[in-house]
């Protein structure tokens, strides 16, 4: 597997090897021993799968607060997304900065989004299946969100807002300037 730090070095782009022939391909998307040998020792406990039927579905920016914070390993098995992570750790030299990576069934890339980062994605193709592993189970009382279009963060989603499909929760999430982050940068 190829591990590439993004411009937010804690967020990692991971491309597993694919072994292909005329039948298709085989790829190992996660292996505890291989990842631990590469310095990534995470204990995943929940897998999630979302389907977005249309292009322009935006989900995020989401996080779970401590003590139920989650590291996420995200990937696409059908379709494509623009996947975004935002550093929300108070005191971080990159606080409020974001990174975006296109994940698709075709490119096979994954993104490791550590706790302390808000996460969201925008579908680029219809019928996009998005899978992610988490290091803690879903806890509604710990969930949080930041407004996807916040000008202080300035994410370039590459689309006009009126063309997007959003949940009510995501459309009315708090602004970044009003956000009191539960995460602290530990250097």
Helices and strands as residue ranges (DSSP letters): E 2-5, E 12-15, E 18-21, E 24-27, H 32-37, E 46-52, E 58-64, E 72-78, E 80-87, E 89-90, E 98-104, E 109-113, E 117-123, E 128-134, G 140-142, E 143-145, G 161-163, H 168-171, G 176-178, E 183-184
